[in-house]
Amino acid sequence: MKTQTILGSLAAGLFIAFQSFAAPVNINEADAVTLAESLNGVGPVISEQIVSHREQNGSFSSPEELMNVNGIGQVTFENNKDDILVED
């Protein structure tokens, strides 16, 4: 039982650490899968909305414009702002 608790804690810690070190992603070029993998709190549905928004409205000119996408609020933006690029 103690081993399971330790292993569970280690797995949870690694998962949190992995999510905290997302690589920067260009929101004007990345596909939905890459966006979901790179942005914390963004899953497949919201990443598809990002791509759809970009296709309908053109490229994002600033990272803050990502909040114009339904499902991306202030908290999600703040959690990812250091990893959001609009150009390489």
N, CA, C and O atoms as a Tinker XYZ file with bonds, in Angstrom:
   352  protein
     1  N      0.822000   -1.196000    0.000000    73     2
     2  CA     0.000000    0.000000    0.000000    64     1     3
     3  C      0.867000    1.261000    0.000000    63     2     4     5
     4  O      0.593000    2.221000   -0.721000    81     3
     5  N      1.905000    1.236000    0.815000    73     3     6
     6  CA     2.785000    2.394000    0.891000    64     5     7
     7  C      3.486000    2.639000   -0.447000    63     6     8     9
     8  O      3.660000    3.784000   -0.862000    81     7
     9  N      3.886000    1.554000   -1.116000    73     7    10
    10  CA     4.535000    1.667000   -2.417000    64     9    11
    11  C      3.595000    2.291000   -3.435000    63    10    12    13
    12  O      4.011000    3.127000   -4.236000    81    11
    13  N      2.323000    1.887000   -3.409000    73    11    14
    14  CA     1.342000    2.456000   -4.336000    64    13    15
    15  C      1.163000    3.941000   -4.097000    63    14    16    17
    16  O      1.049000    4.707000   -5.054000    81    15
    17  N      1.135000    4.358000   -2.865000    73    15    18
    18  CA     0.985000    5.769000   -2.526000    64    17    19
    19  C      2.183000    6.565000   -3.023000    63    18    20    21
    20  O      2.022000    7.650000   -3.580000    81    19
    21  N      3.365000    6.037000   -2.825000    73    19    22
    22  CA     4.581000    6.718000   -3.267000    64    21    23
    23  C      4.603000    6.806000   -4.793000    63    22    24    25
    24  O      4.893000    7.863000   -5.353000    81    23
    25  N      4.297000    5.696000   -5.460000    73    23    26
    26  CA     4.289000    5.701000   -6.919000    64    25    27
    27  C      3.211000    6.634000   -7.459000    63    26    28    29
    28  O      3.431000    7.321000   -8.457000    81    27
    29  N      2.069000    6.664000   -6.822000    73    27    30
    30  CA     0.999000    7.574000   -7.243000    64    29    31
    31  C      1.418000    9.025000   -7.091000    63    30    32    33
    32  O      1.149000    9.848000   -7.967000    81    31
    33  N      2.068000    9.337000   -5.996000    73    31    34
    34  CA     2.543000   10.701000   -5.766000    64    33    35
    35  C      3.607000   11.094000   -6.778000    63    34    36    37
    36  O      3.619000   12.218000   -7.280000    81    35
    37  N      4.501000   10.154000   -7.072000    73    35    38
    38  CA     5.537000   10.410000   -8.067000    64    37    39
    39  C      4.924000   10.646000   -9.444000    63    38    40    41
    40  O      5.330000   11.568000  -10.151000    81    39
    41  N      3.966000    9.836000   -9.825000    73    39    42
    42  CA     3.310000    9.989000  -11.127000    64    41    43
    43  C      2.593000   11.323000  -11.219000    63    42    44    45
    44  O      2.679000   12.005000  -12.241000    81    43
    45  N      1.889000   11.701000  -10.166000    73    43    46
    46  CA     1.184000   12.981000  -10.160000    64    45    47
    47  C      2.168000   14.139000  -10.255000    63    46    48    49
    48  O      1.918000   15.112000  -10.965000    81    47
    49  N      3.274000   14.037000   -9.549000    73    47    50
    50  CA     4.288000   15.088000   -9.602000    64    49    51
    51  C      4.910000   15.222000  -10.980000    63    50    52    53
    52  O      5.143000   16.333000  -11.455000    81    51
    53  N      5.176000   14.105000  -11.617000    73    51    54
    54  CA     5.731000   14.150000  -12.965000    64    53    55
    55  C      4.736000   14.734000  -13.954000    63    54    56    57
    56  O      5.120000   15.487000  -14.849000    81    55
    57  N      3.462000   14.396000  -13.801000    73    55    58
    58  CA     2.425000   14.923000  -14.681000    64    57    59
    59  C      2.335000   16.437000  -14.542000    63    58    60    61
    60  O      2.264000   17.147000  -15.545000    81    59
    61  N      2.339000   16.931000  -13.324000    73    59    62
    62  CA     2.272000   18.376000  -13.080000    64    61    63
    63  C      3.522000   19.052000  -13.621000    63    62    64    65
    64  O      3.429000   20.102000  -14.256000    81    63
    65  N      4.671000   18.475000  -13.383000    73    63    66
    66  CA     5.921000   19.055000  -13.878000    64    65    67
    67  C      5.933000   19.094000  -15.394000    63    66    68    69
    68  O      6.363000   20.084000  -15.986000    81    67
    69  N      5.463000   18.019000  -16.033000    73    67    70
    70  CA     5.420000   17.977000  -17.495000    64    69    71
    71  C      4.533000   19.077000  -18.039000    63    70    72    73
    72  O      4.902000   19.746000  -19.005000    81    71
    73  N      3.374000   19.278000  -17.439000    73    71    74
    74  CA     2.464000   20.305000  -17.925000    64    73    75
    75  C      3.003000   21.703000  -17.668000    63    74    76    77
    76  O      2.666000   22.631000  -18.403000    81    75
    77  N      3.813000   21.875000  -16.666000    73    75    78
    78  CA     4.338000   23.190000  -16.336000    64    77    79
    79  C      5.439000   23.636000  -17.293000    63    78    80    81
    80  O      5.762000   24.822000  -17.353000    81    79
    81  N      6.012000   22.706000  -18.035000    73    79    82
    82  CA     7.116000   23.031000  -18.918000    64    81    83
    83  C      6.742000   22.868000  -20.383000    63    82    84    85
    84  O      7.494000   22.285000  -21.165000    81    83
    85  N      5.597000   23.379000  -20.742000    73    83    86
    86  CA     5.172000   23.306000  -22.136000    64    85    87
    87  C      6.097000   24.166000  -22.987000    63    86    88    89
    88  O      6.568000   25.219000  -22.559000    81    87
    89  N      6.341000   23.697000  -24.180000    73    87    90
    90  CA     7.180000   24.450000  -25.102000    64    89    91
    91  C      6.369000   25.570000  -25.730000    63    90    92    93
    92  O      5.161000   25.422000  -25.910000    81    91
    93  N      7.002000   26.683000  -26.066000    73    91    94
    94  CA     6.275000   27.744000  -26.758000    64    93    95
    95  C      5.647000   27.229000  -28.049000    63    94    96    97
    96  O      6.220000   26.381000  -28.733000    81    95
    97  N      4.471000   27.745000  -28.375000    73    95    98
    98  CA     3.762000   27.304000  -29.568000    64    97    99
    99  C      3.261000   28.517000  -30.339000    63    98   100   101
   100  O      2.724000   29.459000  -29.755000    81    99
   101  N      3.440000   28.485000  -31.649000    73    99   102
   102  CA     2.946000   29.551000  -32.517000    64   101   103
   103  C      1.480000   29.258000  -32.805000    63   102   104   105
   104  O      1.166000   28.309000  -33.523000    81   103
   105  N      0.584000   30.064000  -32.253000    73   103   106
   106  CA    -0.853000   29.825000  -32.398000    64   105   107
   107  C     -1.348000   30.134000  -33.811000    63   106   108   109
   108  O     -2.490000   29.817000  -34.144000    81   107
   109  N     -0.519000   30.740000  -34.631000    73   107   110
   110  CA    -0.893000   31.006000  -36.024000    64   109   111
   111  C     -0.497000   29.879000  -36.970000    63   110   112   113
   112  O     -0.929000   29.855000  -38.122000    81   111
   113  N      0.313000   28.955000  -36.496000    73   111   114
   114  CA     0.789000   27.878000  -37.363000    64   113   115
   115  C      0.470000   26.481000  -36.852000    63   114   116   117
   116  O      0.367000   25.544000  -37.643000    81   115
   117  N      0.315000   26.331000  -35.563000    73   115   118
   118  CA     0.131000   25.003000  -34.975000    64   117   119
   119  C     -1.225000   24.410000  -35.325000    63   118   120   121
   120  O     -2.228000   25.115000  -35.435000    81   119
   121  N     -1.225000   23.088000  -35.497000    73   119   122
   122  CA    -2.497000   22.406000  -35.709000    64   121   123
   123  C     -3.166000   22.155000  -34.357000    63   122   124   125
   124  O     -2.587000   22.431000  -33.306000    81   123
   125  N     -4.378000   21.633000  -34.397000    73   123   126
   126  CA    -5.154000   21.449000  -33.173000    64   125   127
   127  C     -4.477000   20.490000  -32.195000    63   126   128   129
   128  O     -4.509000   20.717000  -30.985000    81   127
   129  N     -3.871000   19.433000  -32.703000    73   127   130
   130  CA    -3.209000   18.462000  -31.832000    64   129   131
   131  C     -2.045000   19.121000  -31.101000    63   130   132   133
   132  O     -1.883000   18.937000  -29.895000    81   131
   133  N     -1.243000   19.881000  -31.818000    73   131   134
   134  CA    -0.097000   20.566000  -31.211000    64   133   135
   135  C     -0.556000   21.579000  -30.174000    63   134   136   137
   136  O      0.044000   21.684000  -29.105000    81   135
   137  N     -1.610000   22.322000  -30.476000    73   135   138
   138  CA    -2.129000   23.296000  -29.514000    64   137   139
   139  C     -2.590000   22.606000  -28.236000    63   138   140   141
   140  O     -2.294000   23.073000  -27.136000    81   139
   141  N     -3.311000   21.502000  -28.373000    73   139   142
   142  CA    -3.806000   20.776000  -27.198000    64   141   143
   143  C     -2.650000   20.221000  -26.370000    63   142   144   145
   144  O     -2.725000   20.196000  -25.141000    81   143
   145  N     -1.598000   19.782000  -27.024000    73   143   146
   146  CA    -0.437000   19.240000  -26.313000    64   145   147
   147  C      0.411000   20.330000  -25.667000    63   146   148   149
   148  O      1.081000   20.080000  -24.665000    81   147
   149  N      0.391000   21.528000  -26.228000    73   147   150
   150  CA     1.307000   22.586000  -25.800000    64   149   151
   151  C      0.723000   23.569000  -24.801000    63   150   152   153
   152  O      1.468000   24.198000  -24.048000    81   151
   153  N     -0.589000   23.712000  -24.780000    73   151   154
   154  CA    -1.208000   24.708000  -23.914000    64   153   155
   155  C     -1.923000   24.045000  -22.745000    63   154   156   157
   156  O     -2.758000   23.162000  -22.943000    81   155
   157  N     -1.603000   24.463000  -21.546000    73   155   158
   158  CA    -2.232000   23.927000  -20.342000    64   157   159
   159  C     -3.702000   24.325000  -20.279000    63   158   160   161
   160  O     -4.049000   25.490000  -20.474000    81   159
   161  N     -4.556000   23.352000  -20.006000    73   159   162
   162  CA    -5.980000   23.625000  -19.881000    64   161   163
   163  C     -6.710000   23.698000  -21.211000    63   162   164   165
   164  O     -7.891000   24.044000  -21.255000    81   163
   165  N     -6.018000   23.376000  -22.293000    73   163   166
   166  CA    -6.623000   23.401000  -23.630000    64   165   167
   167  C     -6.636000   21.972000  -24.159000    63   166   168   169
   168  O     -5.589000   21.363000  -24.377000    81   167
   169  N     -7.836000   21.455000  -24.360000    73   167   170
   170  CA    -7.985000   20.109000  -24.885000    64   169   171
   171  C     -8.338000   20.138000  -26.353000    63   170   172   173
   172  O     -8.240000   21.181000  -26.999000    81   171
   173  N     -8.749000   19.000000  -26.886000    73   171   174
   174  CA    -9.040000   18.893000  -28.316000    64   173   175
   175  C    -10.155000   19.815000  -28.805000    63   174   176   177
   176  O    -10.063000   20.363000  -29.904000    81   175
   177  N    -11.195000   19.992000  -28.014000    73   175   178
   178  CA   -12.329000   20.820000  -28.452000    64   177   179
   179  C    -11.908000   22.283000  -28.571000    63   178   180   181
   180  O    -12.178000   22.928000  -29.584000    81   179
   181  N    -11.258000   22.798000  -27.555000    73   179   182
   182  CA   -10.853000   24.213000  -27.586000    64   181   183
   183  C     -9.746000   24.429000  -28.612000    63   182   184   185
   184  O     -9.714000   25.469000  -29.270000    81   183
   185  N     -8.846000   23.472000  -28.759000    73   183   186
   186  CA    -7.792000   23.646000  -29.762000    64   185   187
   187  C     -8.390000   23.688000  -31.171000    63   186   188   189
   188  O     -7.897000   24.426000  -32.023000    81   187
   189  N     -9.437000   22.914000  -31.425000    73   187   190
   190  CA   -10.134000   22.990000  -32.719000    64   189   191
   191  C    -10.799000   24.357000  -32.890000    63   190   192   193
   192  O    -10.850000   24.888000  -33.999000    81   191
   193  N    -11.305000   24.924000  -31.798000    73   191   194
   194  CA   -11.905000   26.258000  -31.855000    64   193   195
   195  C    -10.857000   27.318000  -32.167000    63   194   196   197
   196  O    -11.146000   28.288000  -32.868000    81   195
   197  N     -9.650000   27.144000  -31.656000    73   195   198
   198  CA    -8.563000   28.081000  -31.963000    64   197   199
   199  C     -8.262000   28.048000  -33.455000    63   198   200   201
   200  O     -8.151000   29.094000  -34.094000    81   199
   201  N     -8.132000   26.852000  -34.008000    73   199   202
   202  CA    -7.841000   26.711000  -35.436000    64   201   203
   203  C     -8.990000   27.288000  -36.265000    63   202   204   205
   204  O     -8.752000   27.999000  -37.242000    81   203
   205  N    -10.213000   26.992000  -35.887000    73   203   206
   206  CA   -11.383000   27.504000  -36.607000    64   205   207
   207  C    -11.432000   29.032000  -36.562000    63   206   208   209
   208  O    -11.696000   29.682000  -37.573000    81   207
   209  N    -11.178000   29.590000  -35.395000    73   207   210
   210  CA   -11.168000   31.053000  -35.238000    64   209   211
   211  C    -10.111000   31.668000  -36.154000    63   210   212   213
   212  O    -10.361000   32.676000  -36.815000    81   211
   213  N     -8.948000   31.061000  -36.185000    73   211   214
   214  CA    -7.843000   31.551000  -37.027000    64   213   215
   215  C     -8.216000   31.479000  -38.505000    63   214   216   217
   216  O     -7.918000   32.402000  -39.263000    81   215
   217  N     -8.862000   30.396000  -38.918000    73   215   218
   218  CA    -9.256000   30.244000  -40.320000    64   217   219
   219  C    -10.341000   31.251000  -40.716000    63   218   220   221
   220  O    -10.356000   31.731000  -41.850000    81   219
   221  N    -11.237000   31.569000  -39.798000    73   219   222
   222  CA   -12.332000   32.494000  -40.092000    64   221   223
   223  C    -11.936000   33.955000  -39.986000    63   222   224   225
   224  O    -12.475000   34.802000  -40.697000    81   223
   225  N    -10.982000   34.255000  -39.089000    73   223   226
   226  CA   -10.654000   35.653000  -38.791000    64   225   227
   227  C     -9.239000   36.068000  -39.163000    63   226   228   229
   228  O     -8.880000   37.236000  -39.013000    81   227
   229  N     -8.442000   35.146000  -39.638000    73   227   230
   230  CA    -7.059000   35.455000  -39.949000    64   229   231
   231  C     -6.154000   35.252000  -38.745000    63   230   232   233
   232  O     -6.605000   34.887000  -37.659000    81   231
   233  N     -4.890000   35.491000  -38.957000    73   231   234
   234  CA    -3.879000   35.272000  -37.925000    64   233   235
   235  C     -4.102000   36.144000  -36.704000    63   234   236   237
   236  O     -4.653000   37.242000  -36.789000    81   235
   237  N     -3.661000   35.628000  -35.567000    73   235   238
   238  CA    -3.671000   36.396000  -34.330000    64   237   239
   239  C     -2.510000   37.382000  -34.403000    63   238   240   241
   240  O     -1.399000   37.000000  -34.770000    81   239
   241  N     -2.751000   38.628000  -34.064000    73   239   242
   242  CA    -1.664000   39.609000  -34.102000    64   241   243
   243  C     -1.003000   39.792000  -32.744000    63   242   244   245
   244  O      0.077000   40.376000  -32.658000    81   243
   245  N     -1.636000   39.301000  -31.683000    73   243   246
   246  CA    -1.041000   39.345000  -30.347000    64   245   247
   247  C     -1.513000   38.117000  -29.570000    63   246   248   249
   248  O     -2.579000   37.574000  -29.858000    81   247
   249  N     -0.737000   37.683000  -28.603000    73   247   250
   250  CA    -1.165000   36.535000  -27.800000    64   249   251
   251  C     -2.507000   36.776000  -27.098000    63   250   252   253
   252  O     -3.301000   35.849000  -26.941000    81   251
   253  N     -2.755000   38.006000  -26.683000    73   251   254
   254  CA    -3.994000   38.330000  -25.970000    64   253   255
   255  C     -5.244000   38.072000  -26.805000    63   254   256   257
   256  O     -6.317000   37.824000  -26.254000    81   255
   257  N     -5.116000   38.128000  -28.128000    73   255   258
   258  CA    -6.261000   37.872000  -29.000000    64   257   259
   259  C     -6.778000   36.444000  -28.865000    63   258   260   261
   260  O     -7.900000   36.149000  -29.277000    81   259
   261  N     -5.981000   35.571000  -28.300000    73   259   262
   262  CA    -6.428000   34.205000  -28.084000    64   261   263
   263  C     -7.672000   34.177000  -27.184000    63   262   264   265
   264  O     -8.475000   33.247000  -27.262000    81   263
   265  N     -7.824000   35.191000  -26.338000    73   263   266
   266  CA    -8.997000   35.254000  -25.458000    64   265   267
   267  C    -10.278000   35.548000  -26.232000    63   266   268   269
   268  O    -11.360000   35.490000  -25.649000    81   267
   269  N    -10.194000   35.858000  -27.513000    73   267   270
   270  CA   -11.379000   36.026000  -28.351000    64   269   271
   271  C    -11.992000   34.686000  -28.746000    63   270   272   273
   272  O    -13.103000   34.636000  -29.273000    81   271
   273  N    -11.275000   33.618000  -28.495000    73   271   274
   274  CA   -11.756000   32.275000  -28.813000    64   273   275
   275  C    -12.643000   31.794000  -27.670000    63   274   276   277
   276  O    -12.257000   31.857000  -26.503000    81   275
   277  N    -13.822000   31.318000  -28.012000    73   275   278
   278  CA   -14.742000   30.792000  -27.004000    64   277   279
   279  C    -14.069000   29.648000  -26.253000    63   278   280   281
   280  O    -13.610000   28.686000  -26.868000    81   279
   281  N    -14.008000   29.748000  -24.936000    73   279   282
   282  CA   -13.381000   28.723000  -24.110000    64   281   283
   283  C    -12.014000   29.124000  -23.580000    63   282   284   285
   284  O    -11.466000   28.450000  -22.708000    81   283
   285  N    -11.458000   30.210000  -24.096000    73   283   286
   286  CA   -10.173000   30.718000  -23.595000    64   285   287
   287  C    -10.465000   31.982000  -22.788000    63   286   288   289
   288  O    -10.781000   33.035000  -23.341000    81   287
   289  N    -10.355000   31.850000  -21.505000    73   287   290
   290  CA   -10.584000   32.997000  -20.626000    64   289   291
   291  C     -9.283000   33.540000  -20.079000    63   290   292   293
   292  O     -8.197000   33.112000  -20.470000    81   291
   293  N     -9.408000   34.484000  -19.176000    73   291   294
   294  CA    -8.253000   35.148000  -18.573000    64   293   295
   295  C     -7.330000   34.153000  -17.866000    63   294   296   297
   296  O     -6.109000   34.236000  -17.997000    81   295
   297  N     -7.910000   33.217000  -17.120000    73   295   298
   298  CA    -7.089000   32.271000  -16.359000    64   297   299
   299  C     -6.290000   31.368000  -17.296000    63   298   300   301
   300  O     -5.091000   31.172000  -17.095000    81   299
   301  N     -6.945000   30.819000  -18.312000    73   299   302
   302  CA    -6.236000   29.960000  -19.266000    64   301   303
   303  C     -5.147000   30.744000  -19.978000    63   302   304   305
   304  O     -4.036000   30.250000  -20.165000    81   303
   305  N     -5.470000   31.966000  -20.373000    73   303   306
   306  CA    -4.463000   32.797000  -21.032000    64   305   307
   307  C     -3.277000   33.052000  -20.098000    63   306   308   309
   308  O     -2.126000   32.877000  -20.499000    81   307
   309  N     -3.546000   33.459000  -18.869000    73   307   310
   310  CA    -2.474000   33.755000  -17.913000    64   309   311
   311  C     -1.597000   32.524000  -17.656000    63   310   312   313
   312  O     -0.383000   32.644000  -17.496000    81   311
   313  N     -2.216000   31.354000  -17.617000    73   311   314
   314  CA    -1.460000   30.120000  -17.379000    64   313   315
   315  C     -0.556000   29.747000  -18.550000    63   314   316   317
   316  O      0.364000   28.943000  -18.396000    81   315
   317  N     -0.814000   30.327000  -19.716000    73   315   318
   318  CA    -0.073000   29.961000  -20.924000    64   317   319
   319  C      0.656000   31.119000  -21.599000    63   318   320   321
   320  O      1.385000   30.895000  -22.565000    81   319
   321  N      0.486000   32.333000  -21.126000    73   319   322
   322  CA     0.957000   33.503000  -21.875000    64   321   323
   323  C      2.442000   33.471000  -22.217000    63   322   324   325
   324  O      2.843000   34.019000  -23.243000    81   323
   325  N      3.252000   32.851000  -21.394000    73   323   326
   326  CA     4.690000   32.787000  -21.682000    64   325   327
   327  C      5.021000   31.789000  -22.786000    63   326   328   329
   328  O      6.134000   31.789000  -23.312000    81   327
   329  N      4.056000   30.939000  -23.138000    73   327   330
   330  CA     4.278000   29.910000  -24.149000    64   329   331
   331  C      3.528000   30.184000  -25.454000    63   330   332   333
   332  O      3.540000   29.352000  -26.361000    81   331
   333  N      2.879000   31.340000  -25.554000    73   331   334
   334  CA     2.091000   31.668000  -26.755000    64   333   335
   335  C      2.902000   32.594000  -27.646000    63   334   336   337
   336  O      3.319000   33.677000  -27.235000    81   335
   337  N      3.117000   32.141000  -28.874000    73   335   338
   338  CA     3.803000   32.946000  -29.883000    64   337   339
   339  C      2.836000   33.252000  -31.022000    63   338   340   341
   340  O      1.945000   32.452000  -31.307000    81   339
   341  N      3.001000   34.398000  -31.676000    73   339   342
   342  CA     2.217000   34.720000  -32.863000    64   341   343
   343  C      3.112000   34.786000  -34.102000    63   342   344   345
   344  O      2.623000   34.932000  -35.222000    81   343
   345  N      4.407000   34.677000  -33.894000    73   343   346
   346  CA     5.377000   34.591000  -34.992000    64   345   347
   347  C      6.612000   33.878000  -34.449000    63   346   348   349
   348  O      6.854000   33.858000  -33.243000    81   347
   349  N      7.376000   33.305000  -35.346000    73   347   350
   350  CA     8.592000   32.575000  -34.917000    64   349   351
   351  C      9.763000   33.511000  -34.725000    63   350   352
   352  O     10.855000   33.068000  -34.368000    81   351
